[in-house]
Amino acid sequence: DVIGTAAFGIKVDSFRDPQNEFISMARSITNQENMWKAVKLLGFTFFPKLMSRLNIDFLSKEEDRFFRGTITETMRVRDEQQIFRPDMIELLMQAKKGSLKHQQADEPQVAAEGFATVEESQIGRRAHDRRWTDSELVAQAFIFFFAGYETISWTISFALYELAIAEDIQQKLFLELREAESSLGDGGEDISYEKLQSLRYLDMVVSETLRKWPIGTLLNRECVRDYEYDDGNGTKFTIEKGMAVFISVIGMHFDPKYYTDPERFDPERFSEENRKNIQPGTYIPFGVGPRNCIGSRFALMEVKAVLYYLLKQFRVVPCARTQIPLQLKKSATQFATEHGVWLEFQSRAS
């Protein structure tokens, strides 16, 4: 529902209407148990040029028609009726006209940002006046949707699991959230983006969740020039221009050379005193460089907001069906746990 509203400008209520067209298409696209979809996903990952030559589309005709029609029609109506809404569709409309501008460095920042937030590369900061085609715009909106549909749900689930089996960490986080709520006054105000960003222990918990459970377990990049690799210990080889390079994010996040006792969930790794010990390039839950995740700030805001409102009201504990330790399903294409994430929510009011 959040992705539908923020990225597509569509009001969706999947609780009252669980079979609406938007969520039905979402489930269809992200269903990696479908063998043909799994094959196409692997094909686009490892042989993108071949898939292009074979004219194979990642989406089915029905899926493509839905997303293309939804986005282009929304942009047409807004343009004709002069409707402004501060969301991704508005940014795409500006890009189409060649009028999209990046926030300048001397403009005031909204708030201090979390540790996991990706710093935009200088390529992204350049002024761009090219006009985009409808297909390019639809592709940008689609990747925002595809990358943010289940990833947020899983990250929240993993965070709640870790908090459920570590009562001391959960209690420390709850005290920070309760203090933040009391600072808002008696008017029952919603927490602001700025206030949410200021919650240091919440940021530490989310940062450690993304270290231990990175949804993007693998990054792929194309080498833009010949590069001589030499580790100084006898291993030397050339990465040739045009070669695909795969980077194991989860391998880096679990390397004891970078993170002591990597299997342990420890938010203190990201405290003000300890975060300076994290080597640059060894913590990349959202990637890095000009191809980093387009929605890191959006994703972090979602995760933090949900945890804030949930943990104020509920204590999360393991139940009979909780798998401890939690294990991921062995799959080449599907990111999921073996038996789901089962937890019990106990009201703090009782």
C-alpha positions in Angstrom: 0.0 0.0 0.0 2.9 2.4 0.8 4.6 1.7 -2.4 1.4 2.1 -4.4 0.8 5.5 -2.8 4.3 6.9 -2.7 5.6 5.6 -6.1 2.5 5.4 -8.2 0.1 7.9 -6.6 -2.5 5.2 -6.2 -4.6 4.8 -3.0 -4.6 1.1 -2.1 -6.2 -0.7 0.9 -5.0 -4.3 0.8 -6.5 -5.0 4.3 -10.1 -4.3 3.2 -9.5 -5.4 -0.4 -6.8 -8.1 -0.4 -7.5 -9.1 -4.0 -7.2 -5.6 -5.6 -5.5 -5.5 -8.9 -2.4 -3.7 -7.6 -1.5 -6.4 -5.0 -2.5 -9.2 -7.4 0.0 -7.9 -9.9 2.6 -7.4 -7.2 2.3 -11.1 -6.1 2.4 -12.3 -9.7 5.6 -10.4 -10.5 7.4 -11.3 -7.2 6.4 -15.0 -7.4 9.8 -16.6 -7.8 8.3 -20.1 -7.3 7.1 -19.8 -10.9 9.8 -21.7 -12.8 9.6 -19.5 -16.0 10.0 -16.4 -13.9 12.9 -17.9 -12.0 14.7 -18.8 -15.3 14.1 -15.3 -16.7 15.5 -13.7 -13.5 18.6 -15.8 -13.7 18.9 -15.0 -17.4 18.7 -11.3 -16.8 21.2 -11.5 -14.0 23.9 -13.5 -15.8 23.1 -13.0 -19.5 21.4 -9.6 -19.9 22.6 -9.0 -23.5 21.5 -12.5 -24.6 18.0 -11.9 -23.1 17.8 -8.6 -24.9 18.8 -10.2 -28.3 16.2 -12.9 -27.8 13.6 -10.1 -27.1 12.6 -11.7 -23.8 10.6 -9.4 -21.5 10.9 -9.8 -17.7 7.2 -9.1 -17.3 4.3 -10.9 -18.9 2.1 -9.0 -21.4 -0.6 -8.5 -18.7 1.9 -7.3 -16.1 3.5 -4.9 -18.5 0.1 -3.5 -19.7 -0.9 -2.9 -16.1 2.2 -1.0 -14.9 2.7 0.8 -18.2 -0.9 1.9 -18.3 -1.1 2.8 -14.6 2.0 5.1 -14.8 1.3 6.8 -18.1 -2.3 7.4 -17.4 -1.5 8.9 -13.9 1.0 11.2 -15.6 -1.4 12.2 -18.3 -4.2 13.1 -15.8 -1.9 15.1 -13.6 -0.5 17.0 -16.6 -3.9 17.8 -18.0 -5.4 18.8 -14.7 -2.3 20.5 -13.3 -2.2 18.2 -10.2 0.9 18.4 -8.0 1.7 15.6 -5.6 5.1 15.3 -4.0 5.8 11.7 -5.0 7.9 9.6 -7.4 5.4 10.2 -10.3 6.0 13.9 -9.9 9.8 13.4 -10.1 9.4 11.3 -13.2 7.2 14.0 -14.9 10.0 16.5 -14.2 12.6 14.1 -15.6 10.4 13.7 -18.7 10.5 17.4 -19.3 14.2 17.7 -18.5 13.5 19.9 -15.5 14.5 17.6 -12.6 17.0 19.3 -10.3 19.1 17.8 -7.6 19.1 19.3 -4.1 22.1 21.6 -3.9 24.8 21.0 -1.3 24.2 24.4 0.2 20.5 23.8 0.7 19.6 22.8 4.3 19.3 19.1 4.9 16.0 17.7 6.3 17.6 15.8 9.1 20.7 13.8 10.2 20.5 10.5 8.3 21.0 6.9 9.4 24.2 5.1 9.1 22.9 2.8 6.4 21.8 5.7 4.1 23.6 5.6 0.8 25.6 8.8 -0.1 24.7 9.7 -3.6 27.6 9.7 -6.1 28.8 12.8 -8.0 27.2 11.4 -11.2 23.8 11.6 -9.5 24.4 15.2 -8.5 25.1 16.5 -12.0 22.4 18.5 -13.8 20.6 16.5 -16.4 18.5 18.0 -19.2 17.9 15.0 -21.4 14.3 14.1 -22.0 13.2 10.6 -21.0 11.0 8.2 -23.0 7.9 6.7 -21.5 9.5 3.3 -21.4 12.5 4.7 -19.4 10.1 6.4 -16.9 8.0 3.2 -16.5 11.2 1.2 -15.8 12.3 3.6 -13.0 8.9 3.4 -11.3 8.8 -0.4 -11.7 12.3 -1.0 -10.2 11.3 1.2 -7.2 8.2 -1.0 -6.8 10.0 -4.3 -7.4 12.9 -3.5 -5.1 10.6 -2.2 -2.3 7.7 -4.6 -2.3 8.9 -7.5 -0.1 12.3 -6.2 1.0 10.8 -3.9 3.6 8.5 -6.6 4.9 11.4 -9.0 5.3 13.7 -6.4 7.0 11.0 -5.6 9.5 10.4 -9.3 10.2 14.1 -10.0 10.7 14.4 -7.0 13.1 11.4 -8.2 15.1 12.8 -11.7 15.3 16.1 -10.4 16.6 14.4 -8.2 19.2 12.2 -11.1 20.3 15.1 -13.4 21.1 17.1 -10.5 22.7 14.9 -9.1 25.4 17.6 -6.7 26.7 18.0 -5.1 23.3 14.2 -4.8 22.8 13.8 -3.2 26.2 16.6 -0.7 25.6 14.9 0.2 22.3 11.5 0.5 23.9 12.8 3.0 26.5 14.2 5.2 23.7 10.9 5.0 21.8 8.8 5.8 24.9 11.1 8.8 25.7 10.6 10.0 22.1 6.8 9.7 22.4 6.8 11.6 25.7 8.7 14.5 24.0 5.9 14.9 21.5 3.5 16.2 24.2 0.1 15.1 25.2 -1.6 15.9 21.9 -0.9 12.4 20.5 1.1 13.9 17.6 2.6 11.6 15.0 6.4 11.4 15.1 8.1 13.6 12.5 10.7 12.4 10.0 13.3 14.6 11.8 12.5 13.0 15.2 12.5 9.5 13.8 16.0 10.1 12.4 17.3 11.4 15.7 16.6 8.1 17.5 20.1 6.7 17.7 19.5 3.3 19.2 16.7 2.6 16.7 19.2 3.4 13.9 21.7 1.1 15.5 19.2 -1.8 15.6 18.1 -1.2 11.9 21.7 -0.9 10.8 22.7 -4.2 12.5 19.6 -5.9 11.0 20.7 -4.9 7.5 24.2 -6.2 8.3 23.0 -9.6 9.4 20.1 -9.9 7.0 21.0 -8.0 3.8 18.1 -8.5 1.4 20.4 -7.7 -1.5 22.9 -10.6 -0.8 24.7 -10.0 -4.1 25.6 -7.0 -6.2 26.5 -7.1 -9.9 28.5 -4.4 -11.7 30.1 -4.0 -15.2 33.8 -3.2 -15.3 34.4 0.0 -17.2 38.1 -0.4 -17.7 40.8 -3.0 -17.4 41.8 -3.4 -13.7 44.9 -5.2 -12.4 44.1 -6.9 -9.1 47.0 -7.6 -6.7 46.4 -8.5 -3.1 50.1 -8.4 -2.3 50.2 -12.1 -1.3 50.7 -13.6 -4.8 47.2 -13.4 -6.1 47.2 -11.3 -9.3 44.7 -11.2 -12.2 43.1 -8.7 -14.6 39.4 -7.8 -14.6 38.8 -6.9 -18.2 36.6 -4.0 -19.4 33.1 -5.2 -20.0 33.3 -8.1 -17.6 30.5 -8.7 -15.1 31.7 -8.6 -11.5 29.6 -10.1 -8.7 30.2 -8.8 -5.1 29.0 -11.0 -2.2 27.4 -8.5 0.3 26.5 -11.2 2.8 30.0 -12.7 2.5 31.5 -9.3 3.4 29.0 -8.7 6.3 29.8 -12.1 7.8 33.6 -11.9 7.4 35.2 -12.0 10.9 38.0 -9.9 9.5 35.5 -7.0 9.4 32.9 -7.9 12.1 33.9 -9.8 15.2 31.5 -12.7 16.0 29.4 -11.9 12.9 26.6 -14.4 13.7 25.8 -12.4 16.8 23.2 -9.6 16.6 24.9 -6.7 18.2 23.6 -3.1 17.5 26.5 -1.7 19.5 28.7 -2.2 16.4 27.0 0.9 15.1 27.3 3.1 18.2 28.9 6.5 17.8 32.1 5.1 19.4 32.3 1.9 17.3 31.0 2.9 13.9 34.3 4.5 13.0 35.9 1.0 13.2 33.8 -0.2 10.3 36.0 -0.2 7.2 34.6 1.7 4.2 33.2 -0.6 1.6 32.5 -3.5 4.0 29.0 -2.4 4.9 26.8 -2.1 1.8 23.2 -3.2 2.4 22.1 -0.7 -0.3 25.1 -1.0 -2.6 27.5 1.9 -3.3 28.5 4.2 -6.1 26.4 5.5 -9.0 24.3 2.3 -9.1 23.3 2.3 -5.4 19.8 1.7 -4.2 17.4 4.5 -5.4 15.2 4.1 -2.2 17.6 3.8 0.8 16.1 6.8 2.6 12.6 5.7 1.8 13.2 2.1 3.0 14.9 3.2 6.2 12.0 5.6 7.0 9.5 2.8 6.4 11.3 0.3 8.6 11.9 2.8 11.5 8.3 4.1 11.4 6.8 0.6 11.6 9.1 -0.5 14.4 8.3 2.8 16.3 4.6 2.3 16.2 4.7 -1.5 16.8 7.1 -1.6 19.7 5.4 1.2 21.5 2.3 -0.9 21.7 3.6 -4.5 21.8 6.3 -6.6 23.4 7.5 -9.2 20.8 8.4 -12.6 22.1 9.1 -16.1 20.5 6.3 -18.6 20.3 6.1 -22.3 19.8 6.5 -21.9 16.0 9.5 -19.6 16.1 12.5 -21.2 14.4 15.6 -20.5 16.5 18.1 -19.9 14.9 16.2 -18.6 11.9 17.3 -20.3 8.6 17.0 -19.1 5.0 15.4 -21.3 2.4 17.9 -22.9 0.0 16.9 -21.3 -3.3 18.7 -19.8 -6.3 16.1 -17.1 -6.8 13.8 -16.9 -3.8 14.7 -14.9 -0.6 12.7 -16.5 2.2 13.0 -18.3 5.4 12.5 -22.1 5.7 9.3 -21.8 7.9 8.4 -18.2 7.9 8.9 -15.8 10.8 6.5 -16.6 13.6 6.3 -14.3 16.7 3.9 -13.5 19.5 2.8 -9.9 20.1 1.9 -9.1 23.7 0.1 -5.8 24.4 2.1 -3.5 26.7 -1.2 -2.0 28.0 -2.1 -5.3 29.7 
